[in-house]
Amino acid sequence: MMTASIFVVVYAAVLAFAIACVARAVGYARLPLHLRWELYPIPHEEKERARHGGSYFELTDWWTKPTHINLLGELRSMASEIFFLRGLWEFRKKMWYRSYPFHLGLYLVIGAAGLLFFTAVLSILFPAFLFSGTAGIIQFAYRAAWLAGAILILLGAASLLIYRLTDEQLRPYTVPGDVFNLVLFIATPGLLCCGYLVRPADSPSALALAQGLLTFDTAVKVPGLLATGLIIGSLLLAYIPLTHMSHFIAKYFTYHFVRWDDRASLKDRKLEAKIAEYLTYRPNWGAPHVGGNSLNSWGDIVTSNPTQGGRK
């Protein structure tokens, strides 16, 4: 019964994670357009212009010419941010030294889980696969990746927690939720590692657990400490997209629909209609320089001179 309960929790957590991620993405996609400040350099510009931070708007009669997207440049920029946290390295190296090991550990654990379940699926479909040299290499790879990833997550989360609590600049922005999240990331791999290392000799291996989960084999006996780690890890998975830790989804929209969105409304009727609609909105922001008093529309505001308080 306990094994069945654990499997149900894992399945429910994976489903909750997927649904929450989709809901987040749809929510971001439905948000109004940003203020359309083109923040150059934009990596999908042609190579020569991207090098000096230029734009296709520099071209004479640009609206009459086709737009070329430098997909390779965009992918290169995305890869450097995703896999190396380039922005954090450039603007806050002290945090990068703590955050990068944490993120690298997450990538390794995700990769280890992928290899583990890949091996489990193949072993279920083709039992002889487990006796091949390829299976041995894959099993070594996911064990090494899991161990290295768990250690990096523990060290990275602990270092980030200490940094948040002691840095004078960061401490005012550290809320109890940040502390709770980091403690959870310390506890989860710690419990999983301890539960796996101290399990009884007759306990199932990681591969046997993955096979049992895929086939819902409740005959697999999960030791108590390892079961606790699996349940907390599952709850953490479901919890991530419900918090600001879902920035892995938000980043896509931040880059593609804010920082890199240089579409010309002249060539996009839908975009032009959206902008026309948004210009009729009446903001009520309190900042004096905005002039958002609920009386003036965005159209009134953007066609007025803020230094003189009158129309251009």
C-alpha positions in Angstrom: 0.0 0.0 0.0 2.8 2.4 0.8 4.5 1.8 -2.5 1.2 2.5 -4.4 0.8 5.7 -2.4 4.3 6.8 -3.3 3.7 6.1 -7.0 0.4 8.0 -7.0 2.2 11.0 -5.4 4.9 10.9 -8.0 2.4 10.7 -10.9 0.3 13.4 -9.4 3.3 15.7 -9.0 4.5 15.2 -12.6 1.0 16.0 -13.8 0.7 19.0 -11.6 4.1 20.3 -12.8 3.1 19.9 -16.4 -0.3 21.6 -16.0 1.2 24.5 -13.9 3.9 25.0 -16.5 1.4 25.2 -19.4 -0.9 27.5 -17.3 2.1 29.8 -16.6 3.1 29.9 -20.3 -0.4 30.6 -21.5 -0.8 33.3 -18.8 2.4 35.0 -20.0 1.5 34.7 -23.6 -1.9 36.5 -23.0 -0.3 39.5 -21.2 -0.5 42.8 -23.1 2.5 43.9 -25.2 5.4 45.6 -23.4 6.2 49.2 -24.0 8.1 48.2 -27.2 11.5 49.6 -26.1 13.9 47.9 -28.5 16.8 46.9 -26.2 19.8 46.5 -28.5 21.9 44.5 -29.4 19.4 41.9 -30.5 21.1 38.6 -31.4 18.7 37.7 -34.2 19.8 40.7 -36.2 22.1 39.9 -39.1 25.6 39.1 -37.9 27.3 42.4 -38.9 24.6 44.6 -37.3 24.4 42.4 -34.2 28.1 42.9 -33.6 27.7 46.7 -33.1 24.2 46.6 -31.7 22.5 47.8 -34.8 19.0 47.3 -36.2 17.4 46.8 -39.5 15.6 50.1 -38.8 18.9 51.7 -39.8 18.4 50.7 -43.4 17.1 53.2 -45.9 13.5 52.4 -46.7 13.6 49.4 -44.3 9.9 48.8 -44.6 10.3 47.9 -48.3 12.9 45.2 -47.6 12.5 41.6 -46.3 13.5 41.0 -42.7 16.1 38.3 -42.1 16.2 36.5 -38.8 19.6 35.3 -37.6 18.4 32.1 -35.9 21.9 30.9 -35.1 22.8 34.1 -33.3 19.6 33.8 -31.2 20.3 30.2 -30.3 23.8 31.0 -29.4 22.7 33.8 -27.1 20.0 31.6 -25.5 22.5 28.8 -24.9 24.9 31.1 -23.2 22.2 32.3 -20.8 20.5 28.9 -20.2 23.7 26.8 -19.7 26.1 29.5 -18.3 23.9 32.2 -16.8 25.7 34.8 -18.8 23.7 37.7 -17.6 24.4 36.9 -13.9 28.1 36.5 -14.7 28.2 40.0 -16.3 26.2 41.9 -13.7 26.7 40.0 -10.4 29.6 37.7 -10.3 29.4 37.1 -6.5 26.0 35.5 -7.0 27.1 33.7 -10.1 29.7 31.7 -8.2 26.9 30.4 -6.0 24.0 30.2 -8.4 25.8 28.5 -11.3 26.8 25.3 -9.3 23.2 25.1 -8.1 21.8 25.4 -11.7 24.4 23.0 -13.1 23.4 20.5 -10.4 19.8 20.8 -11.5 20.8 20.2 -15.1 22.8 17.1 -14.1 20.0 15.7 -12.0 17.5 16.2 -14.8 19.9 14.6 -17.2 20.4 11.6 -14.8 16.6 11.2 -14.4 16.3 11.2 -18.2 18.9 8.5 -18.7 17.5 6.5 -15.8 14.0 6.4 -17.3 15.4 5.9 -20.8 17.2 2.8 -19.5 14.1 1.6 -17.6 11.9 1.9 -20.7 14.4 0.0 -22.9 14.9 -2.7 -20.2 11.1 -3.2 -20.0 10.7 -3.5 -23.8 13.9 -5.4 -24.4 15.1 -7.2 -21.3 18.3 -8.3 -23.0 19.3 -4.7 -23.2 20.5 -4.7 -19.6 23.2 -7.2 -20.4 24.7 -5.0 -23.2 27.8 -2.8 -22.8 25.7 0.3 -23.8 23.4 -0.3 -20.8 26.4 -0.4 -18.5 27.8 2.9 -19.8 24.4 4.6 -19.5 24.0 3.3 -15.9 27.4 4.6 -15.0 26.6 8.0 -16.6 23.3 8.5 -14.7 24.8 7.4 -11.4 27.7 9.8 -11.8 25.5 12.6 -13.0 23.1 12.1 -10.1 25.8 12.1 -7.5 27.6 15.2 -8.9 24.3 17.0 -9.4 23.0 16.3 -5.9 26.3 17.6 -4.4 26.2 20.7 -6.5 22.6 21.4 -5.6 23.3 21.0 -1.9 26.4 23.2 -2.0 24.9 25.8 -4.3 21.6 26.1 -2.3 23.5 26.3 1.0 25.8 29.0 -0.4 22.9 31.0 -1.8 21.1 30.8 1.5 24.1 32.1 3.4 24.7 34.8 0.8 21.1 36.0 0.9 21.1 36.2 4.7 24.5 37.9 5.0 24.8 40.2 2.0 23.8 43.8 3.0 22.5 44.6 -0.5 20.5 41.4 -1.0 19.2 40.9 2.5 16.4 43.5 2.2 15.0 41.6 -0.8 15.1 38.2 0.8 11.7 37.1 1.9 10.8 34.0 4.0 9.7 32.3 0.7 13.3 32.6 -0.6 14.7 31.0 2.5 12.0 28.2 2.5 12.8 27.4 -1.2 16.5 27.1 -0.6 16.0 25.0 2.5 13.8 22.7 0.5 16.5 22.3 -2.2 19.0 21.4 0.5 16.7 18.9 2.2 15.4 17.1 -0.9 18.7 15.8 -2.4 20.0 15.3 1.1 17.1 12.9 2.0 17.3 11.2 -1.4 21.1 10.6 -1.1 20.9 9.4 2.5 17.8 7.2 1.8 19.6 5.6 -1.1 22.9 5.1 0.6 21.6 3.6 3.9 18.8 1.5 2.4 18.9 -2.2 3.3 20.8 -4.6 1.1 17.7 -6.2 -0.3 16.2 -2.9 -1.3 15.5 -2.1 -5.0 18.1 -0.2 -7.1 17.3 3.1 -8.7 16.6 1.3 -12.0 14.2 -1.2 -10.3 12.4 1.7 -8.7 12.1 3.4 -12.2 10.8 0.2 -13.7 8.3 -0.2 -10.9 7.1 3.3 -11.3 6.6 2.9 -15.0 4.8 -0.4 -14.7 3.1 0.5 -11.4 4.6 -2.6 -9.8 3.6 -2.2 -6.1 5.6 -5.3 -5.2 8.7 -3.0 -5.2 9.5 -2.2 -1.5 10.7 1.3 -0.9 12.6 1.9 2.4 11.1 4.6 4.7 13.8 7.3 4.4 14.1 6.9 0.7 10.2 7.0 0.4 10.3 10.3 2.4 12.8 11.7 0.0 10.8 10.6 -3.1 7.6 12.2 -1.7 9.3 15.5 -0.8 11.1 15.6 -4.1 7.7 15.0 -5.9 6.1 17.8 -3.9 9.0 20.1 -4.8 8.5 19.3 -8.5 4.9 20.3 -8.3 5.7 23.4 -6.2 8.3 24.9 -8.5 6.0 26.3 -11.3 3.7 27.8 -8.7 6.4 30.2 -7.4 8.9 32.7 -8.9 11.1 29.7 -9.5 9.1 29.3 -12.7 11.5 31.9 -14.2 12.7 29.2 -16.5 9.3 29.8 -18.3 9.2 33.6 -17.8 12.7 34.0 -19.3 11.5 32.8 -22.7 8.9 35.6 -22.8 11.2 38.2 -21.3 13.7 37.7 -24.1 11.5 36.9 -27.1 8.6 39.3 -26.3 10.3 42.1 -24.5 14.1 42.3 -25.0 14.2 41.0 -28.6 10.8 41.9 -29.9 11.6 44.3 -32.7 8.7 43.5 -35.0 7.5 46.4 -37.0 3.7 47.1 -36.6 3.7 48.4 -40.1 4.2 44.8 -41.4 1.9 43.1 -38.8 -1.8 44.1 -38.9 -2.6 42.1 -35.7 0.3 43.8 -33.8 -0.9 47.2 -35.2 -4.4 46.5 -33.9 -3.2 45.6 -30.5 -1.1 48.7 -30.1 -4.1 50.9 -31.2 -6.2 49.2 -28.6 -3.6 49.6 -25.8 -3.3 53.3 -26.6 -6.9 53.8 -25.5 -6.2 52.4 -22.0 -6.2 54.9 -19.1 -3.4 54.1 -16.7 -3.6 55.1 -13.0 0.1 54.8 -12.1 1.2 57.0 -9.2 4.5 58.0 -10.7 4.3 61.8 -11.5 6.5 61.4 -14.7 3.9 59.0 -16.2 0.9 61.3 -15.8 -1.4 58.3 -15.2 -4.4 59.9 -13.5 -7.0 57.6 -15.0 -8.2 60.5 -17.2 -5.6 60.5 -19.9 -5.2 57.6 -22.2 -1.8 56.1 -23.2 -2.3 57.9 -26.5 -2.6 61.2 -24.7 0.4 60.5 -22.5 2.8 59.4 -25.3 1.9 62.5 -27.4 2.5 65.0 -24.6 5.7 66.6 -23.4 6.4 65.4 -19.8 8.8 68.3 -19.1 6.3 70.9 -19.9 3.1 69.1 -18.9 1.5 69.9 -22.2 1.0 68.5 -25.6 3.7 68.4 -28.2 
